[in-house]
Amino acid sequence: MERIVIIGAGECGVRAAFALREQGFAGTITLLGDEPSLPYERPPLSKGMDGALKPIRPEAAYAEAGIHHHRGNRVERIDPAAHSVFLPSSESLSYDTLLIATGSRARLFPTMEGCLTLRTDADAAAIFQSVKPGATLGIIGGGFIGLELAAVARGCGADVTVFEAGQRLLARAVPAEVARIVATRHQAESVTIRTGVGVAAATGTTVLLSGGKTQTFDRVVAGVGSVPNTELAKAAGLDTGSGIHVDDNFRTSDPHILAADDCCNFDWRGAGLVGKLEGGAGPGRLCRLCDAGQSQQLQSRAVVLVRPVRPNPAGCMALRSRTGCDREADRRRSVHRLPMRRTGAAAGCGGHWTGQQHRQRHSDIPETHRAGRTA
Ligand SMILES: Cc1cc2nc3c(=O)[nH]c(=O)nc-3n(C[C@H](O)[C@H](O)[C@H](O)COP(=O)(O)OP(=O)(O)OC[C@H]3O[C@@H](n4cnc5c(N)ncnc54)[C@H](O)[C@@H]3O)c2cc1C
């Protein structure tokens, strides 16, 4: 029987596992994820969570689909010659096809140790437990995650300051005109926005500006981009750069190993540009995860990975149960929202997309959303 092992139980890994079954794959599917939670959607973490995580699939669905899902299991090593992956217990699992879907992690510069970042459910819980009326929050990075967080925190009554080294917000994600609208909206809600201000160092509660001045907050969060998790692939001898190199069919330099979404990059339209190859990135967009070399089942059909559309207006008025925020008070403050986001890591101020890809992605944003939305 064909054996597929998937490393990483995030959006990509989980959806790939279910897509395989939905496409009729009858072999064994083993999904290994290092996070302890039931796999959840990350985007809601910066938009308000209503106190609950949004599971990608209900818990029972894994068993129903015959997907062997192991939580809290970090894969330590891949042995491509033996077609095996190794867990910390030294237990090994054999595969015919391996999908690496290890995602990315929040970037944190060495001078910023101690700052919080926002990538996981645990990160969100740590941040939002201190977001209360009157609390002060310093956010480093005026990209999507920083601004979404600013909007939610402000909606909860926190006093928020955003530091952006660039001359404007969202410089890697949207045109200047849109960024201006976003900045104005945030400022109208009393978010302090400081553009053109470099941060030399920061801790969990202080920000040292490059000019030498220090500002103190109850919490400091850095939203300065993400770093693809390529270490496993690199150690296994696969071609990697800023991400795991894959072709248009998600194939790595080993024909039995595929990689997709945040952890990988690819030659974009022959232009030599690199970025992540997503398992589906927007309305109606389907990406194919093609044949896996040796797998007859996979060779005979393209496996479709579908990642749902996320209209993601930022600054939702949620996290009430975690933060004690009051829905009515939030409404009265008319919490502000950002333009719809479509590309995830691409949108952060330090994401690993190229500028040209950003422009391409941005052109997908419907006209109605380009000018920003208000609550
Ligand atoms: C706060 C936030 C808001 C976002 N908002 C949006 C948005 O509005 N729109 C949008 O399109 N995108 C958004 N994104 C980005 C989107 O969430 C990612 O693009 C998406 O999660 C990528 O899916 P993935 O499966 O590649 O990676 P991930 O979701 O990161 O999943 C990878 C998983 O692999 C695990 N893993 C890593 N190494 C190992 C190992 N060795 N062994 C086992 N498991 C391992 C990781 O812990 C993780 O659970 C947001 C991201 C964040 C953090």
Ligand as a Chemical Component Dictionary entry (heavy atoms), coordinates in Angstrom:
data_LIG
# 
_chem_comp.id                   LIG 
_chem_comp.type                 NON-POLYMER 
_chem_comp.pdbx_formal_charge   0 
_chem_comp.three_letter_code    LIG 
# 
loop_
_chem_comp_atom.comp_id 
_chem_comp_atom.atom_id 
_chem_comp_atom.alt_atom_id 
_chem_comp_atom.type_symbol 
_chem_comp_atom.charge 
_chem_comp_atom.model_Cartn_x 
_chem_comp_atom.model_Cartn_y 
_chem_comp_atom.model_Cartn_z 
_chem_comp_atom.pdbx_ordinal 
LIG C1  C1  C 0 -1.138 36.087 12.658 1  
LIG C2  C2  C 0 -1.202 35.611 11.226 2  
LIG C3  C3  C 0 -2.152 36.131 10.366 3  
LIG C4  C4  C 0 -2.216 35.708 9.049  4  
LIG N1  N1  N 0 -3.181 36.225 8.229  5  
LIG C5  C5  C 0 -3.285 35.782 6.962  6  
LIG C6  C6  C 0 -4.308 36.280 6.096  7  
LIG O1  O1  O 0 -5.083 37.150 6.477  8  
LIG N2  N2  N 0 -4.394 35.776 4.833  9  
LIG C7  C7  C 0 -3.543 34.802 4.379  10 
LIG O2  O2  O 0 -3.666 34.375 3.233  11 
LIG N3  N3  N 0 -2.539 34.337 5.195  12 
LIG C8  C8  C 0 -2.393 34.802 6.452  13 
LIG N4  N4  N 0 -1.390 34.321 7.262  14 
LIG C9  C9  C 0 -0.427 33.370 6.713  15 
LIG C10 C10 C 0 -0.979 31.975 6.719  16 
LIG O3  O3  O 0 -1.414 31.645 8.003  17 
LIG C11 C11 C 0 0.143  31.068 6.282  18 
LIG O4  O4  O 0 0.489  31.422 4.957  19 
LIG C12 C12 C 0 -0.286 29.611 6.358  20 
LIG O5  O5  O 0 -0.516 29.260 7.706  21 
LIG C13 C13 C 0 0.805  28.744 5.778  22 
LIG O6  O6  O 0 0.460  27.404 5.949  23 
LIG P1  P1  P 0 1.586  26.302 6.065  24 
LIG O7  O7  O 0 0.859  25.017 6.268  25 
LIG O8  O8  O 0 2.560  26.436 4.978  26 
LIG O9  O9  O 0 2.398  26.691 7.371  27 
LIG P2  P2  P 0 1.960  26.691 8.890  28 
LIG O10 O10 O 0 0.538  27.078 9.050  29 
LIG O11 O11 O 0 2.991  27.492 9.596  30 
LIG O12 O12 O 0 2.096  25.172 9.330  31 
LIG C14 C14 C 0 3.326  24.527 9.406  32 
LIG C15 C15 C 0 3.266  23.576 10.583 33 
LIG O13 O13 O 0 4.404  22.725 10.541 34 
LIG C16 C16 C 0 4.897  22.571 11.854 35 
LIG N5  N5  N 0 6.278  22.108 11.789 36 
LIG C17 C17 C 0 7.393  22.817 11.461 37 
LIG N6  N6  N 0 8.496  22.038 11.528 38 
LIG C18 C18 C 0 8.061  20.797 11.890 39 
LIG C19 C19 C 0 8.723  19.557 12.146 40 
LIG N7  N7  N 0 10.050 19.433 12.009 41 
LIG N8  N8  N 0 7.984  18.488 12.518 42 
LIG C20 C20 C 0 6.646  18.591 12.657 43 
LIG N9  N9  N 0 5.965  19.750 12.447 44 
LIG C21 C21 C 0 6.660  20.834 12.058 45 
LIG C22 C22 C 0 4.721  23.972 12.413 46 
LIG O14 O14 O 0 4.799  24.007 13.828 47 
LIG C23 C23 C 0 3.331  24.291 11.925 48 
LIG O15 O15 O 0 2.352  23.768 12.775 49 
LIG C24 C24 C 0 -1.297 34.742 8.579  50 
LIG C25 C25 C 0 -0.324 34.219 9.433  51 
LIG C26 C26 C 0 -0.276 34.646 10.739 52 
LIG C27 C27 C 0 0.766  34.083 11.663 53 
# 
loop_
_chem_comp_bond.comp_id 
_chem_comp_bond.atom_id_1 
_chem_comp_bond.atom_id_2 
_chem_comp_bond.value_order 
_chem_comp_bond.pdbx_ordinal 
LIG C1  C2  SING 1  
LIG C2  C3  SING 2  
LIG C2  C26 DOUB 3  
LIG C3  C4  DOUB 4  
LIG C4  N1  SING 5  
LIG C4  C24 SING 6  
LIG N1  C5  DOUB 7  
LIG C5  C6  SING 8  
LIG C5  C8  SING 9  
LIG C6  O1  DOUB 10 
LIG C6  N2  SING 11 
LIG N2  C7  SING 12 
LIG C7  O2  DOUB 13 
LIG C7  N3  SING 14 
LIG N3  C8  DOUB 15 
LIG C8  N4  SING 16 
LIG N4  C9  SING 17 
LIG N4  C24 SING 18 
LIG C9  C10 SING 19 
LIG C10 O3  SING 20 
LIG C10 C11 SING 21 
LIG C11 O4  SING 22 
LIG C11 C12 SING 23 
LIG C12 O5  SING 24 
LIG C12 C13 SING 25 
LIG C13 O6  SING 26 
LIG O6  P1  SING 27 
LIG P1  O7  DOUB 28 
LIG P1  O8  SING 29 
LIG P1  O9  SING 30 
LIG O9  P2  SING 31 
LIG P2  O10 DOUB 32 
LIG P2  O11 SING 33 
LIG P2  O12 SING 34 
LIG O12 C14 SING 35 
LIG C14 C15 SING 36 
LIG C15 O13 SING 37 
LIG C15 C23 SING 38 
LIG O13 C16 SING 39 
LIG C16 N5  SING 40 
LIG C16 C22 SING 41 
LIG N5  C17 SING 42 
LIG N5  C21 SING 43 
LIG C17 N6  DOUB 44 
LIG N6  C18 SING 45 
LIG C18 C19 SING 46 
LIG C18 C21 DOUB 47 
LIG C19 N7  SING 48 
LIG C19 N8  DOUB 49 
LIG N8  C20 SING 50 
LIG C20 N9  DOUB 51 
LIG N9  C21 SING 52 
LIG C22 O14 SING 53 
LIG C22 C23 SING 54 
LIG C23 O15 SING 55 
LIG C24 C25 DOUB 56 
LIG C25 C26 SING 57 
LIG C26 C27 SING 58 
# 
